[in-house]
Amino acid sequence: MNDLRVIRERQWSGHEALDSSLGGVEARGSSAMLAQTTVVGTYPTTASAFYAVVPCDIDGGEGEGAAATYVPRTGSVAYALNLGTQVPPNGTAVICHAVGGRWCFRYDG
């Protein structure tokens, strides 16, 4: 047996052990947050730029057709890249997703 094959088999065994150990863990999905765009310094004037966003909680009665309100978390600011084609107005609610350690959202108007 050659060395490369031994290394591949060890990697395969390691992956199988990791996969089987995670079998009882609940799926977590991707990281996402509800946020509102805000101004910290100068608001961007182009679509493909990083925007300051304030993470928000959702409030309101839980019922079909009930209105929701967004409650900004004070003291928290993140920066998210707009992958869309339009500049969102200040205060726009967006859903940001974590991609490679950065937040991003898509706003097309």
C-alpha positions in Angstrom: 0.0 0.0 0.0 1.4 3.4 -0.9 1.6 6.4 1.5 -1.0 8.5 -0.3 -3.5 5.7 -0.1 -2.8 5.3 3.7 -3.3 9.1 4.2 -6.6 9.1 2.2 -7.9 6.1 4.2 -7.0 7.9 7.5 -8.8 11.0 6.3 -11.9 9.0 5.3 -11.9 7.3 8.7 -11.6 10.6 10.4 -14.5 12.1 8.4 -16.7 9.0 9.2 -16.0 9.3 12.9 -16.8 13.0 12.9 -20.0 12.5 10.9 -21.2 9.7 13.2 -20.4 11.7 16.3 -22.6 14.6 15.1 -25.5 12.4 14.3 -27.4 13.3 17.5 -26.8 17.0 17.3 -29.7 19.2 16.1 -29.1 20.9 12.7 -28.4 24.6 13.2 -28.6 25.9 9.6 -26.8 29.1 8.5 -26.3 32.1 10.7 -28.7 34.9 9.9 -29.9 38.1 11.6 -32.6 40.6 11.0 -31.2 44.1 10.9 -31.9 47.7 9.8 -29.6 49.8 7.8 -28.3 52.9 9.7 -25.8 55.7 9.4 -22.4 55.7 11.1 -20.4 58.5 9.5 -21.5 58.7 5.8 -24.3 56.5 4.3 -23.1 54.7 1.1 -24.2 56.0 -2.2 -23.6 52.8 -4.3 -25.3 49.4 -4.0 -22.2 47.2 -3.8 -20.8 48.5 -0.5 -20.7 47.7 3.2 -23.6 49.2 5.1 -23.8 49.8 8.9 -26.7 47.7 10.2 -28.2 47.5 13.7 -29.4 43.9 14.7 -33.2 43.9 15.4 -35.6 41.8 17.4 -39.2 41.1 16.2 -42.1 42.3 18.3 -45.8 42.1 17.9 -48.7 39.7 18.5 -48.2 36.2 17.0 -51.2 35.6 14.8 -52.0 35.3 11.1 -52.2 38.8 9.6 -50.8 40.5 12.7 -48.3 43.3 12.1 -44.7 43.0 13.3 -42.4 45.7 14.5 -38.7 45.7 14.4 -36.9 46.7 17.7 -33.3 47.7 17.1 -30.8 46.4 19.7 -29.1 49.5 21.1 -25.3 49.6 21.2 -24.8 46.9 18.5 -23.6 47.8 15.0 -22.4 45.4 12.4 -21.3 46.0 8.8 -22.9 44.0 6.0 -22.2 43.9 2.2 -25.1 44.7 -0.1 -25.1 42.1 -2.9 -28.1 43.7 -4.6 -28.5 46.3 -7.3 -30.1 49.2 -5.4 -29.1 51.5 -2.5 -31.5 50.7 0.5 -33.0 53.7 2.2 -31.7 54.4 5.7 -33.7 52.3 8.2 -34.5 49.5 5.7 -35.1 46.1 7.3 -32.8 43.4 5.8 -32.0 39.8 6.5 -28.2 39.3 6.7 -26.5 36.0 6.3 -23.0 35.0 7.5 -20.7 34.1 4.6 -17.1 33.4 5.2 -17.0 35.4 8.5 -18.7 38.5 6.9 -22.4 39.6 6.9 -24.2 40.1 3.6 -27.7 40.9 2.3 -29.4 41.5 -1.0 -31.4 44.7 -1.7 -32.9 45.1 -5.2 -35.5 47.8 -4.4 
